[in-house]
Amino acid sequence: MPLKGFLSSRSGGKQRGGRAPESVRFSDTRNGADVLGDDEKLAMLSDLERSGLGWFWASDADGNLTYLSATIAERIELPLSDLVGHKLIEVFASAEQEVRSKTLALKLAARKSFSGFAVRAQKRPDRAVLRLAGQPVFEGDRFVGYRGTGTDITDEYHREEETERLAKYDSLTGLSNRHRMDRLIETTLTAFKAAKRSCAVLMLDLDRFKHVNDTLGHGAGDELLKQVADRLKRSVEVDCEIGRLGGDEFQVIIPDHDDRGDLGEIALKIITMLKQPYSLDEGRAVIGASIGIAVAPHDGVDAEAIVRAADLALYAAKNDGRGRFRFFSGELENEALFRRRLEEGLEEAVREQQLFLRYEPIVEATSSHVTALEAHICWEHSQRGVIEEDEFALILDGSGQVVEVGTWAIMEACRTAASWPETVRVAVNIPVPLFMADGFIETVSDALASTDLAANRLEFEISEAIFFGDPEAVDRTLANLFRLGVRLTLDEFGSGYSSLAYLRRAPFDTVKIDEALIAEAEENGGRDLGLIRAIAALAEALDMGTIANGIETMTLFERLKDCGIGRVEGPIVSDPLERDAVESELTGGAWTIAPSGDRTARARRRTVYRKIQVIHDDHSYEVTLRNLSRTGALIEGLVDVPKGTQFVVDLGGGQLAVAEVNRSNGDTQALEFEQPLVDDGSGGLVTRNRVSPYALASAGAALAALSPGNYKAMRGGALSEGDGSAPKFGYAQRARPEAA
């Protein structure tokens, strides 16, 4: 239809039964103004079309385009012949992605006026965005089609789209922002509560990110965050929503996931990917990540409770030494409070001489001779008792006393080692703040001089993290230590970001292979053992020794010897020993410790000693859990329990594990789990799944996270109250609870 025909039909408008004006020009004396005729109007409309300020379209009663301004076709880069004669709903679709084109069809089918409808071309959705308006045309009572206008709103639409995007998404990484994530958690948990579905929330915090900002600048920090976002998207392969809450804090929402084995694997994959080196314009950077995990409805049924639980788990993961994940448990809040109190009391511990050292033997792999002992710091707490070396290291890391405690440890280790045979060295772990502290070299010199210990009998274990500091200061300190004659060990080599440049740059005597790499070699064999063999060959080529730490099996020990590892330490050699025990062993001169797998069999089973519930048939019994492993447990308190008896073990917090008695001796039973427990990220063990609070609600319990002992028994996988008959098993007199 030509524009003149469009104009004539449009003039008819809604005048049912009326006629279009026949005159071309006439005078309107009412306002004293000349009114243009159709030819003049046609010329003006043609000019308007060419200017791009306004366009026109028309359709017949069947919705086929009968007219379309040529300028529209040019703007959407399609031939006019591909548009006119086709249905309007086939040519244009809603510009909103979530709105289907049928919305436009509904508007046309209603035969009512519309305006402000944003559309894109179906075949060219990446071109212009148009705003359409339309008005139905009738001839008498007969509908004959639509006549309308169009406007190019591409720039305006994209501005509005960007404004809306900025309100929902992080401008730096493109991930959802805090506001959007908060709304998603709120709406998801509300819907899932009604549907009795689960949802996991992971809170992530980057480790050592501040150091990147401080040393490489905020531009490098921004680029690093972009790369972190990209790696996060690749790490989580299940359906999820990832957001950046601000700074270096991220969040992941994973619907319909409560298997803690799977969630732990996802967390480990994220941690592994994020700790790989980053290439930035300003230089190379290495960071890490800590993750806290909470699962609804087990850890809470609303957004506030779940986010708080995930935050507490994240705090615990960072306190566990960073680069870890942690599941929420009810004890974390008290644990966090107690940990802060311990950190605050550390200054007094140094002042009151409550700290002491234990020494872990390091032996030659071939001769089993003890060549060195690694010093570990422990705390004789006035109320808590002895705080072991692993826990103390975590407390120290979160405190402001690292330099003071490290200085004391160097002096104490030198004083103790001075009385040992000259063939035995003492090794001290040097944290980064102590290494970078003013006066560190003077501290070492004073310790050696005051104890009369030969410098080559003092061995410092230094992590690769020192190289992230000021290069000139690091090189200066390393050179001064070399001049003193102190031996240097590069600790945690192979932890995911090791660089050969470190070995070339510093005068290291030994490379200590990361314990995680040793564990992976034990589990996976081949490829990881090949990597260890390569590290050993590299160290030998550079005239360095090697130490493998954390060895738990004799099989792995033999394989590591075949790989060329020079020295070993870990559970198969010895636990850390008190000073008196070390001096007693060294009295005879040479000290030999033959590695043994018997030690690790005991070490792997964690001593627990706490009260739990076990369920058999319709009866619940309170027993003492003596120790726990992935595959079983040892309980105490019941008598007359035959081998083969099945129990449901309630480990608390909805954790139910089906187990069978495989050994029974008096009031003690060894249990084997039907399904192995999984790692909780901090050295503990948890069940893969938990009884849902929704299952409790259906059995009449309150809809809340489980607490230990809030049900009596379990039959056929469903909760029940028991039949009140006499218990099948008796309690041992020494362990009988007040109410059996």
Secondary structure, DSSP 4 states (H G I P E B T S, - for coil): --HHHHHHHHHHTT-TT------S-EEETTTTEEEP-HHHHHHHHHHHHHHTS-EEEEEETTSBEEEE-HHHHHHTT--GGGTTTSBHHHHEEESSTTS-THHHHHHHHTT--EEEEEEEESS-TTS-EEEEEEEEEEETTEEEEEEEEEEE-HHHHHHHHHHHHHHHB-TTT-SB-HHHHHHHHHHHHHHHHHHT--EEEEEEEEESHHHHHHHH-HHHHHHHHHHHHHHHHHH--SS-EEEEEETTEEEEEEET---HHHHHHHHHHHHHHHTS-EEETTEEE--EEEEEEEEETTT-SSHHHHHHHHHHHHHHHHHTTSS-EEE--TTHHHHHHHHHHHHHTHHHHHHTT-EEEEEEEEEETTT-BEEEEEEEEEEEETTTEEE-HHHHHHHHHTSS-HHHHHHHHHHHHHHHHTTS-TT-EEEEEE-HHHHHSTTHHHHHHHHHHHHT--GGGEEEEEEGGGGGS-HHHHHHHHHHHHHHT-EEEEEEETSS---HHHHHHS--SEEEE-HHHHHHHHHH-HHHHHHHHHHHHHHHHTT-EEEEE----HHHHHHHHHHT--EEESTTT---B-HHHHHHHHTTS--B----HHHHHHHHSEEEEEEEEEEETTEEEEEEEEEE-SSEEEEESEES--TT-EEEEE-STT-EEEEEEEEEETTEEEEEESS--EE-SSS-EE-S----HHHHHHTT--SS---TT---EEETTEEE----PPPSSEEPGGG--S--
